[in-house]
């Protein structure tokens, strides 16, 4: 580490619903201040509120790129003011973003949705990570890749999620060719922001490998792409040809616009962006092989490093140096955890529960957790599937949906709530077992994200997975992780591992497995796994229900 006058870095964490900025002392990772702001338009998944208000197709999830600019323009100066430091002492800025969040722009970084001719075209807006409108394109890509026996498909578990960049780009070409052909660049949101702030368009190595099919220094070949669609052959060469930078790489310093937006001086360096889940690994000091970083929030990402490459079916991506240079990075995840709990309390809890929660000064989630925690394992007699937003790993199927088995007239809301909690943790266990069965060591579960505030849920993770659960010490772990990469790009540390050792924080073994409860959960897990394989692999019922729903909505929209 370089020494001298105080050096501060800013971590900018752009999540699904909001952005947050944290001012970090680069010497020890101390968090001096933070600021947070919701995106004004949130997620547009029913109507195009930023345009003409049209009803969106099922499985769409869009955002407004101008919201990102408004948020960073607000929270960075606010965080600096709260920290009471001199702006001149800020030396670096690191950014993380939700991955596979895709923007189409002109040559000057202007999003096409900001142009008059495209303001009412949904495909001109940001396609958020959980946009699943490209399922059909994803299935065609996988079918052709298997037919052609391409070598890169193994790096994505032998399949491809509709959340990835390539299916979304193909969807835009086929559903809105006028948008596709007008787009000079198709960029990840993290790369768009660093482009805006520095004037330099580069791509982050992590997201390029995991979400853009950039493996071993190359993209899928033009012949393959042309077979998908004759107009798609040049998509990478023509619309995604920028330099790929390594983790902690330097994009540049703030240009005039970047200085105006952030209120920071020109000398501030900007690190290549990274995936919001992945930056958490150094923030919680999970930089060694076998340490699984679990980011538990609206959805979940599970990332672990290994010393050797092993093909693992159903994972989201396998990238050399994807998390830490010198190690293979493996990623899997669940498309909904917190979102399922939120859906339940918003739609399935009677008014008297809300009244009790208000009288006792509790949130509705805390009340339901308290009631559920009083039960013995299995007392509710239920088992659920956690596919309310599809399955990301290991089935990789956006057309799956949730269910609950065992309900009776005696079933209570806390029974259902606990069953949903258990289902999400059972889903994590499926992912972990899939890793270990294919040669990936996992010896520690290091959790971060909003859900670590629930001790009952964290103990459930320890019991069901039989792994020691460590937790992030930082309340803003992704932002801290982004700051760690910012410190490396600024030259304060020579490597991410060195920076993580100095700046990262975790409470080791905060929750340990209880073997008695683990055995009790095994009984429920047996039935979860049966339903998982039956409805996820052998039965088309859930797919058919999705089709019936989609067709009915299309009839109703006419």
ABEGO torsion letter per residue (X at the ends): XBBEBBBBBBBBBBBAABBBBBBBBAAAGBBABBBBBBBAAEBBAABBAABAGBBBBBGBBBBBAAAAAAAAAAAAAAAAAAAGBBAAABABBBBBBBBGBBBBBBAAGBBAAABAAAAABAAABBBBAABAAAAAAAAAAAAAAAAAGBAAAAAAGGBBBAABAAAAAAAAAAABAAAAAABABBBBAAAAAAAAAAGBBBBBAAAAAAAAGBBGGBBBBAAAAAAABAAAAAAAAAABABBBBBBGBBAEBBBAAAAAAAGBBAABBBBBBBBAAAAAAAAAGBABBGBBBBBBBABBBBBBBBABBBBBBGBAEBBBGAABBGBBBBBBBBABAAAAAAAAAAAABBAAAAAAAAAAGBBAAAAAAAAAAABBBGAAGBBBBAAAAEBAOAAGBAABBBBBBGBBAABBAAAAAAAAAAAAAAAAAAAAAAAAAAGBBBABBBBBEAAAABAAAAAAAAAAAGBBBBBBABABAAAAAAAAAAAAAAGABABAAAAAAAABBBBBGABBBBAAAAAAAAAAAAAAAAAAAAAAAABAAAAAAAAAAAAAAAAAAX
